[in-house]
Amino acid sequence: MVDTSERVTVRIPQDLLEKLKQIQQLEGTATISDTIREGLEQYVELHLPPQNIRKVVVELSRQDNRRLEEFVRDGNSVSLDDAVRSAVREYIRTRLDQLTPSARGHRREGEPVAAEGSPPP
Protein backbone atom coordinates (compact mmCIF):
# COMPACT_ATOMS: atom_id res chain seq x y z
CA MET A 1 0.00 0.00 0.00
CA VAL A 2 1.40 3.37 -1.01
CA ASP A 3 1.39 6.05 1.69
CA THR A 4 0.10 9.22 0.04
CA SER A 5 -0.04 11.23 3.24
CA GLU A 6 2.26 14.10 4.02
CA ARG A 7 3.94 14.91 7.31
CA VAL A 8 2.98 18.26 8.82
CA THR A 9 4.48 19.65 12.00
CA VAL A 10 2.21 21.72 14.23
CA ARG A 11 2.90 23.28 17.60
CA ILE A 12 0.02 23.20 20.08
CA PRO A 13 -0.24 24.36 23.67
CA GLN A 14 0.35 21.74 26.38
CA ASP A 15 -3.22 22.02 27.74
CA LEU A 16 -4.65 21.25 24.29
CA LEU A 17 -2.32 18.26 23.96
CA GLU A 18 -3.55 16.94 27.32
CA LYS A 19 -7.16 17.28 26.17
CA LEU A 20 -6.32 15.42 22.96
CA LYS A 21 -4.73 12.64 25.00
CA GLN A 22 -7.93 12.39 27.06
CA ILE A 23 -9.93 12.06 23.87
CA GLN A 24 -7.49 9.43 22.60
CA GLN A 25 -8.02 7.37 25.73
CA LEU A 26 -11.80 7.80 25.74
CA GLU A 27 -12.16 6.94 22.05
CA GLY A 28 -9.50 4.21 22.08
CA THR A 29 -7.61 5.76 19.19
CA ALA A 30 -4.29 4.02 18.50
CA THR A 31 -2.09 7.13 18.45
CA ILE A 32 -2.32 10.82 19.18
CA SER A 33 -1.70 11.40 15.45
CA ASP A 34 -4.83 9.35 14.66
CA THR A 35 -6.81 11.39 17.17
CA ILE A 36 -5.64 14.66 15.62
CA ARG A 37 -6.28 13.34 12.10
CA GLU A 38 -9.86 12.39 13.02
CA GLY A 39 -10.40 15.84 14.53
CA LEU A 40 -9.07 17.52 11.40
CA GLU A 41 -11.29 15.36 9.19
CA GLN A 42 -14.34 16.41 11.22
CA TYR A 43 -13.26 20.06 11.08
CA VAL A 44 -12.88 19.94 7.30
CA GLU A 45 -16.20 18.10 6.91
CA LEU A 46 -17.93 20.73 9.02
CA HIS A 47 -16.45 23.65 7.12
CA LEU A 48 -16.43 22.13 3.63
CA PRO A 49 -19.39 19.74 3.42
CA PRO A 50 -20.23 18.13 0.07
CA GLN A 51 -22.17 20.49 -2.20
CA ASN A 52 -25.37 18.43 -1.97
CA ILE A 53 -25.41 18.36 1.85
CA ARG A 54 -26.22 21.21 4.17
CA LYS A 55 -25.08 20.94 7.75
CA VAL A 56 -26.57 22.85 10.61
CA VAL A 57 -24.67 23.28 13.85
CA VAL A 58 -26.78 23.62 16.97
CA GLU A 59 -25.37 24.43 20.37
CA LEU A 60 -27.29 22.78 23.19
CA SER A 61 -27.27 23.59 26.86
CA ARG A 62 -25.43 21.07 29.03
CA GLN A 63 -28.74 19.84 30.39
CA ASP A 64 -30.25 19.33 26.93
CA ASN A 65 -27.06 17.63 25.76
CA ARG A 66 -27.10 15.25 28.75
CA ARG A 67 -30.77 14.45 28.13
CA LEU A 68 -30.07 13.78 24.46
CA GLU A 69 -27.11 11.51 25.31
CA GLU A 70 -29.27 9.66 27.83
CA PHE A 71 -31.99 9.27 25.20
CA VAL A 72 -29.48 7.61 22.86
CA ARG A 73 -27.90 5.53 25.64
CA ASP A 74 -31.34 4.17 26.55
CA GLY A 75 -31.65 2.83 23.01
CA ASN A 76 -34.19 5.33 21.71
CA SER A 77 -31.93 6.26 18.78
CA VAL A 78 -28.82 4.83 17.15
CA SER A 79 -26.78 8.03 17.48
CA LEU A 80 -26.93 11.66 18.55
CA ASP A 81 -27.02 12.74 14.90
CA ASP A 82 -29.91 10.39 14.17
CA ALA A 83 -31.83 11.61 17.23
CA VAL A 84 -31.43 15.24 16.18
CA ARG A 85 -32.40 14.51 12.56
CA SER A 86 -35.50 12.65 13.76
CA ALA A 87 -36.42 15.49 16.11
CA VAL A 88 -36.11 18.06 13.32
CA ARG A 89 -38.20 15.94 10.92
CA GLU A 90 -40.90 15.46 13.57
CA TYR A 91 -40.91 19.18 14.43
CA ILE A 92 -41.30 20.15 10.77
CA ARG A 93 -44.04 17.56 10.21
CA THR A 94 -45.94 18.80 13.28
CA ARG A 95 -45.63 22.43 12.23
CA LEU A 96 -46.80 21.64 8.71
CA ASP A 97 -49.76 19.72 10.11
CA GLN A 98 -50.76 22.84 12.06
CA LEU A 99 -51.11 24.83 8.84
CA THR A 100 -54.48 24.90 7.16
CA PRO A 101 -54.88 22.38 4.35
CA SER A 102 -55.31 25.17 1.79
CA ALA A 103 -51.99 26.69 2.83
CA ARG A 104 -50.32 23.32 2.33
CA GLY A 105 -51.95 22.78 -1.03
CA HIS A 106 -53.55 19.45 -0.10
CA ARG A 107 -55.86 17.97 2.45
CA ARG A 108 -54.94 15.73 5.34
CA GLU A 109 -55.70 12.04 5.20
CA GLY A 110 -59.27 11.35 6.29
CA GLU A 111 -60.28 14.99 5.96
CA PRO A 112 -63.66 15.49 4.20
CA VAL A 113 -63.65 17.05 0.76
CA ALA A 114 -65.94 20.06 0.28
CA ALA A 115 -68.36 19.94 -2.67
CA GLU A 116 -67.73 22.51 -5.35
CA GLY A 117 -69.26 25.86 -4.38
CA SER A 118 -69.74 24.92 -0.73
CA PRO A 119 -67.65 26.35 2.10
CA PRO A 120 -64.78 24.19 3.34
CA PRO A 121 -65.56 21.93 6.32
Secondary structure, 3 states (H helix, E strand, C coil): CCCCCCCCCCCCCHHHHHHHHHHHHHHCCCCHHHHHHHHHHHHHHHHCCCCCCCCCCCCCCHHHHHHHHHHHHCCCCCCHHHHHHHHHHHHHHHHHHHCCHHHHCCCCCCCCCCCCCCCCC
